[in-house]
């Protein structure tokens, strides 16, 4: 038998607090890896949606169990600091801020009810859980680290006796945490009697706009760059003060969610066919700069869209980026001794990584979700007021849902066809 370990991270974006992070390790890692994976997985003509936050939460928990050359290699590819403790604390602080937003929004909503004001508060759900094979000898330090830093509750299950039931149990938990937006994250047959651990992170966002779009202003408008040149898509319109700037070869505009602590960022290339060049130029510095754009009067035209891509395996992309020993290539090189004792004829390695996302954007706001599963197996043997700027998002563009305080992008993607 080959004992398998699964790590999952399910994410739906949320608004985050404006208090800065004590350490920027998590935000930097999220943005840098997000860009790397976007370049690895996106194609010129397809919509692409990733959750760098979800992927990194799963990988950070995995890396906590890595040692030696495997830990060093994962750290380089995932853009981690040398100190695992610094990384864990940074992710813990980011998660704390995301949770705090929901609490503040709920209190504000309750307070407004006293004055007869009713609104939809921003909803954030974030949770971690460890599903462990009962009786398996994982290191207590590893389990304690994930409980202390990631608040990962421990739940013993019987993978050996009934892996199919365990799969249903975990998938049900993920679906519940993500309001049924992420279903069947773990494919049938992916867990087996060899499975030993599944680590799950779930985060859900339902975020109204700070300034809602008027549904009556939405009209069918052309979207250029499609195979059908006459294609028209429902396009929203908003006239408001927004963060906006023109850079060489593109425009960038941000639309805040309720409370202005999370925002949608749109990077629009000047050229209809400029998406590939813009993706190639995208950098962590560009992402960070979007968190602090000066406001100006903007008339924005933005298409409505919904994205629900199939489960994506990230294994090949991460291998291409240089993370190979974690996947036991070459044979015998994987070292997860901090997760469970490593012996020459019995050790753990990553067998696959699955990622699934969901996002819908309309006049009311955004709802988004993602899930990531890392499968591991044991081997045996200053404000000016110029005229309003018009930003017409009518051809392929990049976008992100960003936590303003840290600059971390919870979602990152490209839209080539909003239909």
Secondary structure, DSSP 4 states (H G I P E B T S, - for coil): ---EEEEEEEE------SSPPS--HHHHHHHHHHHHHHHHH--TTS-EEE-HHHHHHHHHHHHTT--HHHHHHHHHHHT--S-HHHHHHHHHHHHHHHHHHHHHHHHHHHHHHTTT------EEEEEEEEEEETT--B-HHHHHHHHHHH-EEEEEE-TTT-HHHHHHHHHHHHHHHTTTSS---SPTTSS-TTEEEEEEEEEEEEEEBSSPPPGGG-EEEE-BTSSSTT-EEEEEEEEEEEEEEEETTEEEEEEEBTTSSEEEEEEEESSTT-HHHHHHH--HHHHHHGGGPPEEEEEEEEE-EEE-PPPEE-HHHHHHTT--GGGTSSTT----TTTB--BTTEEEEEEEEEEEEEEEE-SSEEEEEEEEEEEEEEEE-----PSPEEEEE-B-EEEEEEETTT--EEEEEEES---
